[in-house]
Amino acid sequence: MSNAVEIPFETTLLVRDTCLCLHVQRAARALARRFDEALRPFGLTNGQFSLMMSLNRQAPASMGSVTALLAIDQTTLTAALKPLERRGWVSIMPNPNDRRARLLSLTPSGKAALAAAVPVWKTTHAALEERLPDGDGNRLRSDLATLL
């Protein structure tokens, strides 16, 4: 006599067909692959593009403001910044108001790299939005924001 728990296959099908988390993850991976491919000629991944775009501000950004915007933790941000800093695209400096904290900014070469990639991002993004109902991503963005 077995005490193994059996999950009906119908449950597997239910999760496959209805799980919001699974469907969002699948879509996110597909979008990430598409943008990674488009941005590869610029030496960027989609994550690096988003991170650098989050630093495109008038004043240096705090680590906390970037982690909040990108919905990542500080350890992940620190790891993501390292290759960008090595390439000379991002500057990490002590915060003069709190020497333990860091401020982040794009360097001139980082701004140039980001600016070169923006037209391809726009084209790729527009092609994806065209595939949505009515060619408008506002509903999808609104629905996703609701889940945050």
C-alpha positions in Angstrom: 0.0 0.0 0.0 1.5 3.3 -1.1 1.1 6.6 0.7 2.2 8.6 -2.3 0.0 11.6 -3.0 -1.4 11.6 -6.6 -2.3 14.8 -8.3 -4.9 14.4 -11.0 -3.6 15.1 -14.5 -6.6 17.4 -14.9 -4.9 19.7 -12.3 -1.8 19.8 -14.4 -3.9 20.9 -17.4 -5.7 23.4 -15.2 -2.4 25.0 -14.1 -1.1 24.9 -17.7 -4.1 26.6 -19.1 -4.9 29.1 -16.4 -1.9 29.9 -14.2 -1.2 33.7 -14.5 2.3 33.2 -13.1 3.2 30.6 -15.7 1.7 32.6 -18.6 3.4 35.9 -17.5 6.8 34.0 -17.0 6.5 32.5 -20.5 5.6 35.8 -22.1 8.5 37.5 -20.2 11.0 35.0 -21.4 9.8 35.3 -25.0 10.0 39.1 -24.8 13.4 39.0 -23.1 14.8 36.7 -25.9 13.4 39.1 -28.5 15.0 42.2 -27.0 18.2 40.4 -26.2 18.5 39.5 -29.9 17.7 43.0 -31.0 20.1 44.7 -28.5 23.0 42.2 -29.0 24.7 44.3 -31.7 25.0 47.1 -29.1 26.6 44.8 -26.6 23.5 44.9 -24.3 21.0 42.5 -22.9 17.4 43.6 -22.3 18.2 43.8 -18.5 21.2 46.0 -19.1 19.2 48.3 -21.4 16.5 48.6 -18.7 19.1 49.2 -16.0 20.9 51.9 -18.0 17.6 53.5 -19.0 16.7 53.7 -15.3 19.9 55.7 -14.8 19.1 58.2 -17.6 18.2 61.0 -15.2 19.3 64.6 -14.5 20.9 63.6 -11.2 22.6 60.4 -10.0 20.2 57.7 -8.8 20.2 56.0 -5.5 20.5 52.3 -5.4 17.1 52.2 -3.6 15.3 54.1 -6.3 16.7 51.8 -9.0 15.9 48.6 -7.1 12.3 49.9 -6.6 11.9 50.8 -10.3 13.3 47.5 -11.6 11.7 45.4 -8.8 15.1 43.7 -7.9 17.0 43.5 -4.7 20.3 45.3 -4.0 22.4 42.2 -4.4 21.0 41.6 -7.9 21.5 45.3 -8.8 25.1 45.2 -7.6 25.9 42.2 -9.7 24.2 43.7 -12.8 26.2 46.9 -12.4 29.6 45.3 -12.4 29.9 44.5 -16.1 28.5 48.0 -17.0 31.0 49.6 -14.7 33.8 47.6 -16.2 32.8 48.7 -19.7 32.9 52.3 -18.5 29.2 52.8 -19.1 28.1 53.3 -15.4 29.7 55.3 -12.6 29.2 54.2 -9.0 30.2 56.8 -6.4 29.7 57.3 -2.7 26.7 59.4 -1.7 28.1 62.6 -0.1 25.2 62.6 2.4 25.7 59.0 3.5 29.2 57.5 2.8 27.7 53.9 3.1 25.3 54.5 0.3 26.1 54.7 -3.4 24.9 56.9 -6.3 24.7 55.6 -9.8 24.9 57.5 -13.1 25.6 56.9 -16.8 29.0 57.9 -18.1 29.2 59.8 -21.4 30.1 56.5 -23.2 27.2 54.8 -21.4 24.9 57.5 -22.7 26.2 57.1 -26.2 25.8 53.3 -26.0 22.2 53.7 -24.7 21.4 56.3 -27.3 22.6 54.0 -30.1 20.4 51.2 -28.9 17.2 53.2 -28.4 16.1 53.2 -32.1 16.3 49.4 -32.3 14.4 49.2 -29.0 11.7 51.5 -30.4 11.4 49.4 -33.6 11.3 46.1 -31.6 8.8 47.5 -29.1 6.5 48.9 -31.8 6.5 45.5 -33.6 5.4 43.8 -30.4 2.7 46.3 -29.6 1.3 45.8 -33.1 0.6 42.2 -32.2 -1.6 43.2 -29.3 -5.3 43.7 -29.7 -5.8 47.1 -31.4 -2.0 47.5 -31.5 -2.2 49.1 -28.1 -0.1 48.1 -25.1 -1.8 50.4 -22.6 -4.3 47.8 -21.5 -1.6 45.2 -20.9 0.6 47.7 -19.0 -2.4 48.7 -16.9 -3.3 45.0 -16.2 0.3 44.2 -15.2 0.5 47.3 -13.0 -2.6 46.1 -11.2 -0.8 42.9 -10.3 2.2 44.8 -8.8 
